[in-house]
C-alpha cells in the first residue's frame, strides 16, 4: 500500500490513503522521501475507512539507528532540534484498551462532525484538512 504521510513525530504519523487498515492492525512500514527512508513496525491507532481518508500509525518498534534517523529527519523538516526520543515515547496508549477505545470513539465522532461541516459548506476542503492534521 502507498499513501501520503503527514504529521510525522517520534511516536507516529498520519497516512492519507484510500484504503486504510482496520483499527489495531499491526503493520510494517517504510517511509521514503528525497533519498531518505525509515522502516519499522507500527499499529493502526485510528482508521477512517468509511470516509476513505486515512489512518493514524503509532510506532511500536524502531531499531535504534532508525529512531536516530527519524529524529534527524524531523529536525531537518521542522528546522528545529528534536529532543532525544526516550524508549517510553514508543510505549503508547495500547496498554489501557478502555482508554484507547474512548479516544478512538471521540476521534470517529469528530471526523463525522468535520465531514458534515464540510458537506454543508461551513468548512472548505483546506480548512477540513487543516483540522484533520491537528487531530492526527
Secondary structure, DSSP 8 states (H G I E B T S, - for coil): ---EEES--SSEEEEE-SS---TT-EEEEEEEETTEEEEEEEEEEEEETTTT-EEEEEEEE--HHHHHHHHHHHHHHHTS------GGGG--GGG-HHHHHHHHHHHHHHHHHHHHHHHTTSS-HHHHHHHHHHH-
